[in-house]
Amino acid sequence: MTKRTTVGIGLVGLGLVAGTVLQARGALPPASAAAATPAPTVTLAHRIAAEGRVVAYPGAEVRVGAERAGRLVRVLVSEGQAVRRGQLLAEIDSDELRATVDEDRARIAEAEAESRLAEANLARRQRLAEERIVAANDLDQATRDVETARARVATARASLVRDEALLAKSRIAAPIAGTVIARAVDAGQMVASGDRAFTVADLDRIRIEGEAHEADAGAVSLGADVAITADGYPGRSWRGRVEEIPDSVTLRRIKPQDPSRPTDARVLAVKVAFAEPTPLKLGTTVDLRIAAAGR
């Protein structure tokens, strides 16, 4: 054994002694303690590719139709115009109905006058009956006259309510505040009851209906981050998050942009909320990259 070898063995021995001393003093963790410390769990293993379409939240997009048949005499809004809730969008010809409503009001006034006269006549007959001047059947007749007059008033008022309701249906109004995103009618056009006239949407309340393959269903979680891109905006992306996950998978509803992908695949229809403002319009097809929980 040479002198250099002897020195090396001595240095190794000193190192082992020093390590033992430091471990005893707590400067170095014991090997068993280091092995017991769990490694950090990776929660985002990969991103799931999915497709989606920009839609309005339930109740934020409404198709407005005609409630009765007739000819449109006025169309007051155009596509892209902002409207208030209850604002008049179009009006159906209602001259005849207005005349009917006026007649109803006149009949009410006439019936009320007859009712007052009948009640006054009944009061006189009651006084005379108390003095035994009139027969009982005269009092009965006066009572029936009052009941008949009151019934005529009620009938006239019911007719007014009915015709005013029909008149109100001549007005096509905005059911929500928003933007007119579609207009299907013009002034002078004939419409039938139920015909779609306008679509109004609140463009501040939009989200994405996405479709992930059923094989990835177990990796999609509520609140997961989503990267959103669209062909019409190259180089740009927006952040979103998963806000709804259904309890079952369904058949694909969105036609895939890649023609090689099957159209009859089963998918998980997730709802994605935007986490920042976006210029994307309703109906835009988008690509999603959903951060998936590690499996």
C-alpha positions as CSV (number, residue, x, y, z in Angstrom):
1,M,0.0,0.0,0.0
2,T,1.5,3.4,-1.0
3,K,1.5,6.6,1.0
4,R,-1.2,8.2,-1.4
5,T,-3.5,5.3,-0.9
6,T,-3.2,5.5,2.8
7,V,-4.0,9.2,2.8
8,G,-7.2,8.5,0.6
9,I,-8.5,5.9,3.0
10,G,-8.0,8.2,5.9
11,L,-9.9,11.0,4.2
12,V,-12.8,8.7,3.5
13,G,-12.9,7.6,7.0
14,L,-12.9,11.2,8.3
15,G,-15.8,11.9,5.9
16,L,-17.9,9.1,7.3
17,V,-17.2,10.1,10.9
18,A,-18.1,13.8,10.1
19,G,-21.4,12.6,8.4
20,T,-22.3,10.6,11.4
21,V,-21.7,13.5,13.8
22,L,-23.7,15.9,11.6
23,Q,-26.6,13.5,11.4
24,A,-26.5,13.0,15.1
25,R,-26.7,16.8,15.6
26,G,-29.7,17.1,13.1
27,A,-27.7,18.9,10.4
28,L,-28.4,16.2,7.9
29,P,-31.8,14.3,7.6
30,P,-31.6,10.6,8.1
31,A,-32.1,8.5,5.0
32,S,-35.4,7.1,6.3
33,A,-36.8,10.6,6.8
34,A,-35.9,11.7,3.3
35,A,-37.6,8.6,1.8
36,A,-40.8,9.3,3.8
37,T,-41.3,12.9,2.3
38,P,-43.8,12.5,-0.6
39,A,-42.9,14.0,-3.9
40,P,-45.2,16.9,-5.3
41,T,-48.2,15.6,-7.1
42,V,-48.6,16.7,-10.7
43,T,-52.3,17.8,-11.1
44,L,-52.2,18.9,-14.7
45,A,-50.8,16.1,-16.8
46,H,-51.8,17.2,-20.2
47,R,-54.4,19.2,-22.2
48,I,-57.4,17.7,-23.8
49,A,-58.2,18.8,-27.3
50,A,-61.9,19.7,-27.9
51,E,-64.1,21.7,-30.2
52,G,-66.8,24.1,-29.3
53,R,-69.1,26.9,-30.4
54,V,-69.8,30.3,-28.9
55,V,-73.4,30.5,-27.5
56,A,-75.4,32.7,-25.2
57,Y,-76.3,31.7,-21.7
58,P,-79.8,30.2,-21.3
59,G,-82.3,33.1,-21.5
60,A,-79.7,35.5,-23.0
61,E,-80.7,34.8,-26.6
62,V,-84.4,34.9,-27.4
63,R,-86.3,34.4,-30.7
64,V,-89.1,36.9,-30.9
65,G,-92.2,35.9,-33.0
66,A,-95.5,37.3,-34.1
67,E,-98.3,36.4,-31.6
68,R,-101.1,36.9,-34.2
69,A,-101.5,37.0,-37.9
70,G,-101.6,40.2,-39.9
71,R,-99.7,42.7,-42.0
72,L,-96.7,44.5,-40.5
73,V,-97.2,48.2,-40.7
74,R,-94.0,49.2,-39.0
75,V,-90.5,47.6,-38.4
76,L,-88.5,49.9,-36.2
77,V,-85.2,48.2,-35.7
78,S,-82.4,46.7,-37.8
79,E,-79.7,44.0,-37.2
80,G,-77.0,45.1,-34.8
81,Q,-79.1,47.7,-33.0
82,A,-79.2,47.7,-29.2
83,V,-82.6,47.6,-27.7
84,R,-84.2,47.9,-24.2
85,R,-86.4,45.4,-22.6
86,G,-90.0,46.1,-23.7
87,Q,-88.9,48.3,-26.6
88,L,-91.2,48.1,-29.7
89,L,-89.6,46.3,-32.5
90,A,-92.5,46.0,-35.0
91,E,-96.2,46.5,-35.2
92,I,-99.0,44.5,-36.9
93,D,-101.9,46.4,-38.5
94,S,-104.5,46.8,-35.7
95,D,-107.0,49.5,-36.9
96,E,-109.9,47.1,-36.7
97,L,-109.0,45.9,-33.2
98,R,-108.6,49.5,-32.0
99,A,-112.1,50.2,-33.2
100,T,-113.4,47.1,-31.4
101,V,-111.7,48.2,-28.2
102,D,-113.5,51.6,-28.5
103,E,-116.8,49.8,-29.0
104,D,-116.1,47.7,-25.9
105,R,-115.5,50.8,-23.8
106,A,-118.7,52.4,-25.1
107,R,-120.7,49.2,-24.2
108,I,-119.3,49.3,-20.7
109,A,-120.4,52.9,-20.3
110,E,-123.9,52.0,-21.5
111,A,-124.1,48.9,-19.4
112,E,-123.0,50.8,-16.3
113,A,-125.6,53.5,-16.9
114,E,-128.3,50.8,-17.2
115,S,-127.1,49.2,-14.0
116,R,-127.3,52.5,-12.1
117,L,-130.8,53.1,-13.4
118,A,-131.8,49.5,-12.4
119,E,-130.4,50.0,-8.9
120,A,-132.2,53.2,-8.4
121,N,-135.5,51.7,-9.6
122,L,-134.9,48.8,-7.2
123,A,-134.4,51.2,-4.3
124,R,-137.7,52.9,-5.1
125,R,-139.6,49.6,-5.4
126,Q,-138.2,48.5,-2.1
127,R,-139.5,51.7,-0.4
128,L,-142.9,51.2,-2.0
129,A,-143.0,47.6,-1.0
130,E,-142.4,48.5,2.6
131,E,-145.4,50.8,2.3
132,R,-147.3,47.9,0.6
133,I,-147.9,50.1,-2.4
134,V,-146.4,47.7,-5.0
135,A,-146.8,43.9,-5.3
136,A,-144.0,41.5,-4.4
137,N,-143.6,40.4,-8.0
138,D,-142.8,44.1,-9.0
139,L,-140.0,44.0,-6.4
140,D,-138.8,40.7,-7.8
141,Q,-138.7,42.1,-11.3
142,A,-136.7,45.1,-10.2
143,T,-134.2,42.8,-8.5
144,R,-133.8,40.7,-11.7
145,D,-133.3,43.9,-13.7
146,V,-130.4,44.9,-11.4
147,E,-128.8,41.4,-11.8
148,T,-129.2,41.5,-15.5
149,A,-127.7,45.0,-15.8
150,R,-124.7,43.9,-13.6
151,A,-124.2,40.9,-15.8
152,R,-124.1,43.1,-18.9
153,V,-121.4,45.2,-17.3
154,A,-119.3,42.2,-16.5
155,T,-119.7,40.8,-20.0
156,A,-118.7,44.2,-21.6
157,R,-115.7,44.4,-19.4
158,A,-114.6,40.8,-20.3
159,S,-114.9,41.7,-24.0
160,L,-112.7,44.7,-23.4
161,V,-110.0,42.6,-21.6
162,R,-110.1,40.1,-24.4
163,D,-109.8,42.6,-27.2
164,E,-107.1,44.7,-25.4
165,A,-105.1,41.4,-25.1
166,L,-105.4,40.9,-28.9
167,L,-104.4,44.5,-29.5
168,A,-101.3,44.0,-27.3
169,K,-100.3,41.1,-29.5
170,S,-100.1,43.5,-32.4
171,R,-97.0,44.9,-30.8
172,I,-93.8,42.9,-31.1
173,A,-91.5,44.0,-28.3
174,A,-88.1,43.0,-27.1
175,P,-88.4,40.5,-24.2
176,I,-84.8,41.3,-22.9
177,A,-82.3,44.0,-23.2
178,G,-79.6,43.3,-25.8
179,T,-78.7,43.4,-29.5
180,V,-80.8,42.5,-32.5
181,I,-78.7,39.8,-34.1
182,A,-81.2,38.7,-36.7
183,R,-84.2,40.3,-38.4
184,A,-86.5,38.2,-40.6
185,V,-89.3,40.6,-41.4
186,D,-89.9,43.9,-43.3
187,A,-92.7,46.5,-43.2
188,G,-95.7,45.4,-45.4
189,Q,-95.0,41.7,-45.0
190,M,-97.8,39.3,-43.9
191,V,-96.9,37.2,-40.9
192,A,-98.7,34.2,-39.3
193,S,-98.9,33.6,-35.6
194,G,-95.6,32.1,-34.4
195,D,-93.5,33.3,-37.3
196,R,-90.0,34.3,-36.2
197,A,-89.4,38.0,-36.6
198,F,-86.3,38.9,-34.6
199,T,-83.6,37.3,-32.5
200,V,-82.3,39.4,-29.6
201,A,-79.2,38.4,-27.6
202,D,-77.4,39.8,-24.6
203,L,-73.8,39.7,-26.0
204,D,-72.3,40.3,-22.5
205,R,-73.6,36.8,-21.5
206,I,-71.8,34.4,-23.8
207,R,-69.9,31.1,-23.2
208,I,-68.8,28.0,-25.1
209,E,-70.5,24.7,-25.5
210,G,-67.6,22.3,-26.0
211,E,-67.4,18.7,-26.9
212,A,-64.6,16.5,-25.6
213,H,-64.2,12.9,-26.6
214,E,-65.8,10.4,-24.1
215,A,-62.4,8.8,-23.5
216,D,-61.3,12.0,-21.9
217,A,-64.4,12.4,-19.7
218,G,-62.6,11.3,-16.6
219,A,-59.9,13.9,-16.9
220,V,-62.2,16.9,-17.2
221,S,-62.9,18.7,-13.9
222,L,-64.8,21.8,-12.8
223,G,-62.8,25.0,-12.8
224,A,-60.1,23.6,-15.2
225,D,-58.2,26.2,-17.2
226,V,-59.1,26.3,-20.9
227,A,-57.1,27.9,-23.8
228,I,-59.5,29.1,-26.5
229,T,-58.5,29.8,-30.1
230,A,-60.4,30.5,-33.4
231,D,-59.4,30.3,-37.0
232,G,-60.5,33.8,-37.6
233,Y,-58.1,35.2,-35.1
234,P,-54.7,33.6,-35.9
235,G,-52.0,34.0,-33.2
236,R,-54.6,35.0,-30.5
237,S,-56.0,33.0,-27.7
238,W,-58.3,33.6,-24.7
239,R,-58.6,32.1,-21.3
240,G,-61.6,30.2,-20.0
241,R,-62.6,27.7,-17.3
242,V,-64.9,24.7,-17.2
243,E,-68.1,25.7,-15.4
244,E,-70.5,22.8,-16.1
245,I,-70.0,19.1,-16.7
246,P,-72.9,16.9,-17.6
247,D,-73.6,13.5,-15.9
248,S,-73.6,11.6,-19.2
249,V,-72.1,11.6,-22.6
250,T,-74.0,12.2,-25.8
251,L,-73.6,12.0,-29.6
252,R,-71.6,14.7,-31.2
253,R,-73.6,17.8,-32.2
254,I,-70.9,20.0,-33.6
255,K,-69.6,19.1,-37.0
256,P,-65.8,18.5,-36.6
257,Q,-63.6,20.8,-38.6
258,D,-61.3,17.9,-39.5
259,P,-63.2,15.8,-42.1
260,S,-61.2,12.7,-41.0
261,R,-62.8,12.8,-37.6
262,P,-66.0,10.7,-37.1
263,T,-69.3,12.6,-36.9
264,D,-71.0,9.9,-34.8
265,A,-68.6,9.9,-31.9
266,R,-69.9,10.1,-28.3
267,V,-68.7,13.2,-26.5
268,L,-68.8,15.0,-23.1
269,A,-70.6,18.3,-23.7
270,V,-68.9,20.7,-21.3
271,K,-69.7,24.4,-20.8
272,V,-66.8,26.8,-20.7
273,A,-67.0,30.4,-19.3
274,F,-64.8,33.1,-20.7
275,A,-62.3,34.4,-18.1
276,E,-61.6,37.6,-20.1
277,P,-63.3,39.8,-22.7
278,T,-63.3,38.4,-26.2
279,P,-64.3,39.6,-29.7
280,L,-65.7,36.2,-30.6
281,K,-69.2,36.3,-32.0
282,L,-72.2,34.0,-31.4
283,G,-71.9,30.8,-33.4
284,T,-68.1,31.0,-33.9
285,T,-66.5,27.6,-33.9
286,V,-63.5,27.4,-31.6
287,D,-60.7,25.0,-30.6
288,L,-60.3,24.2,-26.9
289,R,-57.3,22.9,-24.9
290,I,-58.6,21.9,-21.5
291,A,-56.1,21.4,-18.7
292,A,-56.8,17.8,-17.6
293,A,-56.4,16.3,-14.2
294,G,-53.6,13.8,-14.0
295,R,-54.7,10.2,-14.3
